[in-house]
Amino acid sequence: MNKNIKILHIIDSLGLGGAQTVVKGIFENQENNKDIFLFALRKKKITTKIKHNNIIIYFSFKKYSLKPLFELINLIKKENIEILHCHLFRSQIFGFLLKFFWFKNIKLIFHEHGKIFQNNFLYNIFLKISKNYVDKFIAVSQITKKRLILKINIKEDKIYVLNNFIDLNKFNKNNIKWDINEEKRKLGIVDNEFTIGFVGRLVKLKGCEYLIRALPYLNFPYKVIIAGDGPERKKLEDLVKKIGVSDKVIFLGYVENIIFVYSLLDVLILPSLREASPMIIYESEAINVPIIASDIPSIAGSDVKNILLFKKKDKLDLFKKLTFLKYNYKKNLENNIKKNDLVSYIIDLFKIYNIVTGDTQRYSLLKYSTNNIGDEIQSIAANQFLPSIDCFIDRDNLSKYNGYKTKLILNGWFSHKPENWPPSNSIDPLFVSFHISQVAYKNFLSEKSIKYFKLHEPIGCRDLNTVNILKLKGVDAYFSGCLTLTLKKRGFIKDNKILLVDVDENIANKIRKELNGQIEEINHYHNTGLLFLKNNLLKKYLYKIDFLKKIGKSKLIGNIITKIISPKTNDLNKIVRANEVLEKYEKAKVVFTSRIHVALPCLALGTPVFFIKKDLDDPRFSGLINFFNHYTNEEFLDDSCDFLKKINENPKEYLKFRQELTDRCQNFIKGV
């Protein structure tokens, strides 16, 4: 978009609930975005805390007062708000009134978090009256969308499905730093007791009573943790006493650090009578806790893998599923969540905003004709920020692109074909982590190219050398670091392998001698055809012969081998292979490498990494080298080198650049 979108989110209150969790994620992920505002219509005694400067809470506790309308009118006028994004029933009423009486041209979005499942007569009537004034509905699941169509007769193309997100950096078993057994003992849970959990508001719709009623049938040692508060708590505590399981049930009340609760559990129970898209099933899966849930449509139709279903309200069926899981379910779960992460959610949300405001922006991603996995990893990093991929554009043929206008993040190494530069006018570029190779200097520093760079300033450069050569030509350039620093952890469980990625044989021998553990050697190429011979067999055996060693290291010979005997690799297969390699890096205990595009992703994925290279003065490394532990070959092989002291951690300097890159890419996609 050509200008910033001013968006006002309205919510009934910042009390505890799924809608509040969604809003919290939206705002805290955009802490520096000054163009989004949140207005809560009333106070609550217990509130969801949100870190953002544009949070407004109306001073009253009254549920039915219309007085906040006047403050909203002033805010909309003052900030030139373009979109009202309404969460929950009361907020939707306010949004409708604001558009109907005061702001005819404002765009109105209703976010359906699940009330449509409650068969509330007034709510359904309101939606039928207001639907023609609503520009778009956001449904939290496909089943919610179907319900809106069935009950309210909303046109299908007016509803966008935006599944609830999960923050994989937060909900990650690797973040558990406390002693789980010790914390259990503090709560009175002994080692042989199976730990059953319930997390949520204590209201009738959450069905906690059906979990409690199933407990007397269990014939194995167990404890139940109930984390949450609400109007039904007293009744549930009385029920526990009545059926004689007081010594088995622990009421924790509201717990702010919900990961702490998940970490104590062997199984999570979700006995809800109605739900739209319960975030709890994604949170528990992300932290590898199996789930037993009622067979309501929204859960039965989810893509969560670690889940057993029982018949809604059926205590005996729940008892059977608990018993089955206790004795038959091995807790060697693999995190299946690969999507619905928070950053992707924000990007998809802004895609909806762009559609509402009439922006039909398209997005493209770089593809490559090389066999270096590092190239695909660059595109995986860029893809995190794209709402969609409408086209793949060859990095080495950018001037030949003649398609529709498209946004494209230009990151990585440029270029094998410098004659095909600068890019087509149909490309709207963002320059970040941009590197100009020496072979491309003539074309990239030509008068035509410099004019193009100046048109798209500032130019974010991956290394200080590229910064300097552009500045000498009068281009506004800065050091951005590498976009692979923004790669997100995907929650894989550590397998404690020691990875050696394209390291010198003498380096590898020292590592084998000084480190205990399973060592795996891999290379950073797509091994197709006899390219495997070039990258592996030649390196291991022929290099031992002095004459052939010189030939094997020749770039000319290597390129001839690659071009003649390596068949083309499918672009999709390359992406799959790159993702497999990233999974290995995230799972590893430690990585040793001579490849800059192994070291940088390892930083982002939280894996200790050592960069070991014969020459650390290569201009490609300038500015990046201090991001990770690094040695020359000679330094590493020296007897005085005690690399084991640094084996468990990476330097933290890269984190500032990671956040700046994330902000810049998100703003580019949003049109800021």
Sequence and secondary structure as in RCSB ss.txt:
>XXXX:A:sequence
MNKNIKILHIIDSLGLGGAQTVVKGIFENQENNKDIFLFALRKKKITTKIKHNNIIIYFSFKKYSLKPLFELINL
IKKENIEILHCHLFRSQIFGFLLKFFWFKNIKLIFHEHGKIFQNNFLYNIFLKISKNYVDKFIAVSQITKKRLIL
KINIKEDKIYVLNNFIDLNKFNKNNIKWDINEEKRKLGIVDNEFTIGFVGRLVKLKGCEYLIRALPYLNFPYKVI
IAGDGPERKKLEDLVKKIGVSDKVIFLGYVENIIFVYSLLDVLILPSLREASPMIIYESEAINVPIIASDIPSIA
GSDVKNILLFKKKDKLDLFKKLTFLKYNYKKNLENNIKKNDLVSYIIDLFKIYNIVTGDTQRYSLLKYSTNNIGD
EIQSIAANQFLPSIDCFIDRDNLSKYNGYKTKLILNGWFSHKPENWPPSNSIDPLFVSFHISQVAYKNFLSEKSI
KYFKLHEPIGCRDLNTVNILKLKGVDAYFSGCLTLTLKKRGFIKDNKILLVDVDENIANKIRKELNGQIEEINHY
HNTGLLFLKNNLLKKYLYKIDFLKKIGKSKLIGNIITKIISPKTNDLNKIVRANEVLEKYEKAKVVFTSRIHVAL
PCLALGTPVFFIKKDLDDPRFSGLINFFNHYTNEEFLDDSCDFLKKINENPKEYLKFRQELTDRCQNFIKGV
>XXXX:A:secstr
  S   EEEEEEE SSSHHHHHHHHHHHTTTT TTEEEEEEE  SS      S EEE S   SS  THHHHHHHH
HHHHT  EEEEESHHHHHHHHHIIIII TTSEEEEEE SGGGGT HHHHHHHHHHGGG SEEEESSHHHHHHHHH
HH   GGGEEE    B TTTS GGG  S HHHHHHHTT  TT EEEEEES  SGGG HHHHHHHGGG  S EEEE
EE   TTHHHHHHHHHHTT TTTEEEEE  S HHHHHHH SEEEE  S  SS HHHHHHHHTT  EEEE  HHHH
TS  SSEEEE TT HHHHHHHHHHHHHH          S BHHHHHHHHHHHHHHHTT    EEEEE SS BHHH
HHHHHHHHTT S   EEEEGGGGGG  SS EEEEEEEEE S GGG S  TTEEEEEEEEEE GGGHHHHTSHHHH
HHHHHT SEEESSHHHHHHHHTTT  EEE   GGGG           EEEES  HHHHHHHHHH  S EEEE SB
   TTHHIIIIIHHHTGGGSHHHHHHHT HHHHHHHHHHH     HHHHHHHHHHHHHHHHH SEEEES HHHHH
HHHHTT  EEEEES S  GGGTTTGGGSEEEEHHHHHSTT  GGGGTT   STHHHHHHHHHHHHHHHHHT 
